[in-house]
């Protein structure tokens, strides 16, 4: 049959119209599904979305269904012994093994702060693939977008120097997104990750946390210098009543969402890193002005309907700082379900009430360290001097508070101990370039981990437990007819073992003089009348379980030098400015400077505590009575102990640097030494050194320097406490 051109034209038009109607119907249906999806978090969603939020919670797409997920996880840093985090030295095998531990702990999430090397993403991909094959859930990721902190310090304006920080962050955003989709190559760039990225882990990324803990000065400068840049209307995010700094964050977040949607048709929930210092709440009793100077309020950031995943709020909240947690009246008078004061829970409930979006506590932690840097005056949840079991109990209590406050979840800081870290109250006592090469028990920031990285290839060279088997092959440094003194060391401690005849631990006194630096020190200990064959810079006094100390020559007391000589925070004592006075001081660490609590008019004086006081107990992790803070233990006439290097003014044991003569140099500086000399004196109860003893003989102990430290992994008791607690929270 012949078809006319006119009929053919009409037929073609009809077909085109029908096709257009079909496409329009599909478009309307898709929008309807997405609109339903945005309002109902339990409805199905397109495959390019793997996570989203409602006003309270996260939802993760699992087997085609939305699963409401309470976030239980850890922050995973990039540092390991012998390397700075910028060297990104953690191996594939380490990452894979750690992910197994984290999964076994019943955690569901990890957070990384910035781009890692391919080893991390490869290990995550392989681990999750194997987990799913074996019927287990994968480990999800909150990924960070880092900011160049050097630029922040020099530019001091988020929009400064022609938007350098903003532009650099947008480049980092693109790199990170391509990496997560297994589609990127980064050339070698010292101090940064590099390599060929081929593992697509995008389906495990359930959220972005953009930025760092913002310094108030940066926020203030940005706001003051850019008053007219207070509005942004992007493709996905826009602002309402925002400050210039909040506008800066909004633009970064919008570019992130836009790039991933344009390039990979995916999106995930986004948050901007924040902490108590720049939160939007008021803290009228905060004693330090800088800690409540300016706010960053993400409620000023809104999103268009095109952004389906939704935003959440991210906060770092630690229980001991700022001092708001010790003095804010409504916090410290708040009682939890157990009837106990709980300023931490009070804060969580207030920050939750403030926000219209889910709140994730993306960092909270307690350091299981010997050294302490700050205290919570109400709860004892302090920044250090916490044993590893108590660390676990405190972490679990905070996680329960997070859950009780109806927050979206919490991420423990941190997974592993980090040897490269520093702490404000002792960071001038070591050498910044050598920190990763030795373990400093006095630096609390190094001991937040659930995974300890202890010195020694497979185990430590000595454990404080009274078994003495680990001394069997050692030769005494000093021995006479009645007493033997053994000394050895590793990357964390100097270990001593004393075998004294007829020694009564509860009544007798052991005196161990220690000489670290030549041409200064005391030839006598005026308190007990002991004399020494060399100038002693330190004395260890062992007198029962509660009256044992490491003491320092007053002239060599860095606490006195820093706070009486370099500053005027404590009173001067003229005698301390001279050598060979016979005076030994308690070794102290500062906790806070003097301040006034607003509204309460409470004056809090400068404070420190005696960190040289030795803790009695068992320090072997395999012993059921293990206490990680133990310094010394007695059994069967023998005492063994460990002394952190920094208690002996050692700045870097890997290259034998100690603190030089502070008064002669006018500052704290380093001095190379060959070794350290030790002696031993046993003073029986009722005897006097003047009549019964000659000057204590002192012998030099030397050790080998090292370029790379040895270390081994150990899951702390806190890990197992969280493992049990996280399982119960399922």
FENKA-V697970 format. One record per pair of residues at least 4 apart in sequence whose ideal C-beta (glycine too) atoms are under 6 Angstrom apart, sorted by the first residue. I is the first residue (numbers start at 0). J is the second residue. If there is no record, write none. Layout:
BEGIN
i: (I I)
j: (J J)
END
This chain:
BEGIN
i: (2 2 32 33 35 35 36 36 37 40 40 40 41 44 47 47 49 49 50 50 50 51 51 51 52 52 52 52 52 55 56 56 56 57 57 58 58 59 59 59 61 69 70 70 70 71 71 71 72 72 72 72 73 73 73 73 74 74 74 74 75 75 75 76 76 77 77 78 78 78 79 79 80 80 80 80 81 81 81 82 82 82 83 83 85 87 87 89 89 90 91 91 91 94 94 95 95 98 98 101 102 104 104 104 105 105 108 109 109 110 110 111 112 112 113 113 114 114 115 115 116 116 117 117 117 120 120 121 122 123 124 124 127 127 130 130 137 139 139 140 140 141 141 142 142 143 144 144 144 146 146 147 150 150 151 154 154 155 156 156 156 157 157 157 157 158 158 162 168 169 172 173 176 176 177 177 178 178 179 179 179 180 180 180 181 181 181 181 183 184 185 187 188 204 206 206 207 208 208 208 208 209 209 209 210 210 211 212 213 213 213 215 215 215 218 218 219 220 221 221 221 222 222 222 225 228 228 229 229 229 230 231 231 231 231 232 233 234 235 235 235 235 235 235 236 236 236 236 236 237 238 238 238 239 239 240 241 241 241 245 248 249 252 256 256 257 258 259 259 259 260 266 267 268 268 268 269 270 270 271 272 273 273 273 274 275 276 277 279 279 282 282 282 283 284 284 284 284 284 285 285 285 285 286 286 286 288 290 297 302 310 311 311 311 312 312 312 313 313 314 315 316 316 318 318 318 318 319 319 319 319 319 320 322 323 324 324 325 325 325 326 330 330 331 331 331 333 333 334 335 335 335 340 342 343 344 347 347 348 350 351 351 351 354 357 358 359 359 360 360 361 362 363 363 364 364 364 365 365 365 365 366 366 366 366 367 367 367 367 367 368 368 368 369 370 370 370 370 371 371 371 372 372 372 372 372 373 374 374 375 375 380 382 383 385 385 386 386 386 387 387 387 387 388 390 391 391 391 391 394 395 395 398 401 401 412 413 413 414 415 415 416 416 416 416 416 417 418 418 418 419 419 420 420 421 422 422 422 422 424 424 425 427 428 429 430 430 433 433 436 436 437 437 437 438 438 438 439 439 440 441 441 449 449 449 450 451 451 452 453 453 453 454 454 454 454 455 455 455 455 456 457 460 461 461 462 462 463 463 463 463 463 464 464 464 465 465 470 470 473 475 475 475 476 476 476 476 477 477 478 481 482 482 482 483 484 484 485 486 486 486 487 488 488 490 492 492 493 494 495 496 497 497 498 499 502 502 503 504 505 506 507 507 508 508 509 509 510 510 511 511 512 512 512 512 512 513 513 514 514 514 514 514 514 514 515 515 515 515 516 516 519 519 520 520 520 520 521 521 521 521 522 522 522 523 523 524 524 525 528 528 529 529 530 531 531 531 532 532 532 533 533 536 536 537 537 538 538 539 540 541 541 542 542 544 547 548 548 549 549 549 550 551 551 551 551 553 553 553 553 554 556 557 558 559 559 560 560 561 562 562 562 563 563 568 574 585 585 586 586 586 587 587 588 588 589 590 590 591 592 593 593 594 595 596 613 613 614 614 614 616 616 617 617 617 617 617 618 619 620 630 631 633 642 644 644 648 648 649 650 650 650 651 653 654 655 655 656 656 657 657 658 659 659 659 660 661 664 674 674 674 675 676 676 677 678 678 678 680 682 686 688 714 721)
j: (6 7 36 307 39 42 42 44 307 53 58 65 65 48 264 265 60 202 59 205 267 58 308 309 57 268 309 311 357 357 67 357 407 68 407 65 67 66 68 205 66 408 108 407 408 106 107 725 106 108 109 410 106 109 411 414 110 410 412 413 109 111 414 413 417 84 87 84 417 419 88 89 418 452 708 710 435 707 708 86 88 435 419 435 190 116 192 93 94 118 118 121 122 119 122 122 126 126 138 106 138 721 722 725 725 726 139 138 140 141 410 115 143 145 143 145 175 192 119 192 192 194 121 194 196 198 200 198 126 200 198 200 137 203 135 137 203 203 205 203 204 206 208 204 207 208 171 172 209 210 211 167 154 164 217 159 160 220 220 221 224 164 221 244 247 162 225 166 251 254 255 258 258 259 182 183 183 196 200 201 204 199 201 263 196 197 198 199 196 195 193 193 193 267 267 268 269 270 272 313 361 251 252 271 271 272 272 274 217 218 277 289 292 293 244 293 293 224 225 243 244 242 243 244 243 243 246 241 243 246 238 238 246 249 250 237 253 257 253 256 302 303 305 306 249 252 253 300 302 301 246 249 299 299 301 299 245 246 299 299 271 300 269 266 306 261 262 263 265 266 266 308 308 308 309 311 310 311 313 297 313 277 295 314 315 321 290 295 294 296 291 323 327 598 326 327 596 597 598 290 291 321 323 322 594 596 292 321 312 306 356 356 357 359 354 356 358 359 361 360 362 360 363 324 343 375 380 373 375 380 381 382 373 326 327 342 375 375 376 377 596 342 345 340 342 377 341 345 338 339 341 344 377 377 400 400 400 404 404 358 358 404 406 358 407 406 407 408 401 409 410 412 397 409 411 412 447 385 390 393 394 383 443 446 447 385 387 390 446 627 383 443 446 440 383 441 442 443 381 383 384 382 383 422 424 443 382 381 590 380 381 393 443 443 389 390 626 627 628 627 715 716 717 716 717 716 717 720 721 411 720 724 409 406 409 447 447 448 450 448 450 445 446 448 451 452 445 435 438 445 434 435 444 445 426 426 442 443 444 588 589 441 667 645 650 650 651 651 653 653 708 490 652 653 454 490 491 445 645 643 643 645 715 717 718 712 713 715 710 459 711 713 459 489 490 491 459 460 709 711 709 711 489 469 494 618 619 618 629 632 639 641 617 619 622 632 634 485 496 485 483 484 485 484 486 698 700 484 698 483 500 499 679 681 498 497 679 496 495 677 700 494 493 702 708 641 643 642 641 640 639 509 638 637 681 507 636 507 633 543 684 683 684 542 682 541 681 529 680 539 679 531 535 538 678 695 537 677 520 533 534 535 536 676 697 536 647 657 675 536 657 578 660 534 535 536 552 535 552 579 581 531 534 579 530 581 529 538 581 688 689 680 688 694 535 694 695 694 696 697 676 697 552 555 551 647 550 583 549 548 547 638 546 547 615 613 611 612 586 611 646 583 555 556 584 586 575 580 582 584 578 584 561 587 563 575 564 661 565 566 568 569 569 571 605 580 609 611 610 611 646 607 609 607 610 607 606 607 606 605 604 605 603 602 601 630 631 628 629 630 626 629 622 624 625 629 632 629 625 625 640 640 638 646 649 652 657 658 657 656 658 669 656 705 704 671 672 669 671 670 672 667 664 668 670 664 667 668 699 700 701 700 697 699 700 695 696 697 695 686 691 692 718 725)
END
